[in-house]
Amino acid sequence: MRASRLMAALLVVASCSSVALAFAAGVPRVRVVRLEPKAVVRGTGFLPREHLLVRLAGLGVASKRVVAGDAGGFRVSLRTPAPRSCGRYTLTVVRPAAKPVLVRIGPPECALPGAAGG
């Protein structure tokens, strides 16, 4: 009886700590530090030691697998593919148990196809 109470208490503590860890990681953010000569991507707010796939897509795709550090951040360099029309790229960070983080990169004066112009 006493052992089952202790086991239940340990399970509650373990589940609370994993939930707290998820909230402590914050909102994942990624940005391109530079595109030339190689693309350098920096990410923050991921779970500590989270395994990620970073993809930079233009006319081609460059990707690398990376593991976030103890603070939930990473920095990775990729070869820069040729850009799509108007210098556009799509940066995607794929996460194992969450929605991917997606960033569209390109000059603001370029309207995306199908976007309303002003």
C-alpha positions in Angstrom: 0.0 0.0 0.0 2.7 2.4 1.0 4.8 1.5 -2.0 1.9 2.1 -4.4 1.4 5.6 -2.9 5.1 6.3 -3.3 5.0 5.1 -6.9 2.0 7.3 -7.6 3.7 10.3 -6.1 6.8 9.7 -8.2 4.7 9.4 -11.4 3.0 12.7 -10.6 6.3 14.5 -10.0 7.8 13.0 -13.3 4.8 14.1 -15.4 4.8 17.6 -13.9 8.5 18.0 -14.5 8.1 17.1 -18.2 5.2 19.5 -18.6 7.2 22.2 -16.8 10.2 21.5 -19.1 7.9 22.0 -22.2 6.7 25.3 -20.9 10.2 26.4 -20.0 11.4 25.9 -23.5 9.2 28.7 -24.7 8.2 29.4 -28.3 10.6 28.1 -30.9 12.1 30.8 -33.1 14.4 30.4 -36.1 16.2 32.9 -38.2 18.7 33.1 -41.0 21.8 34.8 -39.7 23.3 35.0 -43.3 22.8 33.4 -46.7 26.2 33.8 -48.3 28.7 32.2 -48.7 26.8 29.5 -46.7 23.5 29.8 -45.0 23.7 30.1 -41.2 20.5 29.3 -39.3 20.0 30.0 -35.6 17.2 28.6 -33.4 16.1 29.2 -29.9 13.2 28.1 -27.6 13.3 24.4 -28.5 13.4 21.6 -25.9 16.8 20.7 -24.5 18.5 18.0 -26.6 15.5 18.0 -29.1 16.4 16.3 -32.4 15.6 18.6 -35.3 15.7 18.6 -39.1 16.6 22.0 -40.6 15.6 22.5 -44.3 16.3 25.5 -46.5 14.4 25.3 -49.8 14.8 27.5 -52.8 15.0 25.9 -56.3 16.8 23.1 -54.5 16.8 21.9 -50.9 19.7 21.8 -48.3 19.1 20.1 -45.0 20.9 18.9 -41.9 19.9 17.1 -38.7 20.9 18.9 -35.5 20.3 18.4 -31.8 19.4 21.5 -29.7 21.7 22.3 -26.8 20.9 22.2 -23.1 19.4 25.7 -23.3 17.2 24.7 -26.3 19.2 26.5 -29.0 21.2 25.5 -32.1 23.3 27.0 -34.9 23.9 25.2 -38.1 25.4 26.0 -41.5 23.9 24.7 -44.8 24.8 25.1 -48.4 22.7 27.9 -49.9 20.5 26.6 -52.8 19.5 28.9 -55.6 16.6 31.1 -54.7 13.1 30.9 -56.1 11.8 33.8 -58.1 12.3 37.2 -56.5 14.9 35.8 -54.1 12.5 33.7 -52.0 13.4 30.8 -49.7 11.4 28.7 -47.2 13.1 27.7 -43.9 11.5 24.7 -42.1 12.6 23.1 -38.8 10.9 19.7 -38.4 10.3 18.6 -34.8 9.5 15.0 -33.8 6.4 15.6 -31.6 5.2 19.1 -32.6 4.3 21.3 -35.5 7.2 22.3 -37.7 8.5 25.9 -37.5 8.2 27.6 -40.9 9.7 30.9 -42.0 9.4 32.4 -45.4 12.4 34.5 -46.5 12.4 37.1 -49.2 12.2 40.7 -50.1 9.0 42.4 -48.7 8.4 44.2 -52.0 7.8 40.8 -53.7 4.2 39.7 -53.5 3.6 36.0 -53.1 1.6 34.4 -55.8 -2.1 34.8 -55.0 -1.5 37.6 -52.5 -3.7 40.7 -52.8 -1.7 43.7 -54.0 -2.2 47.2 -52.9 
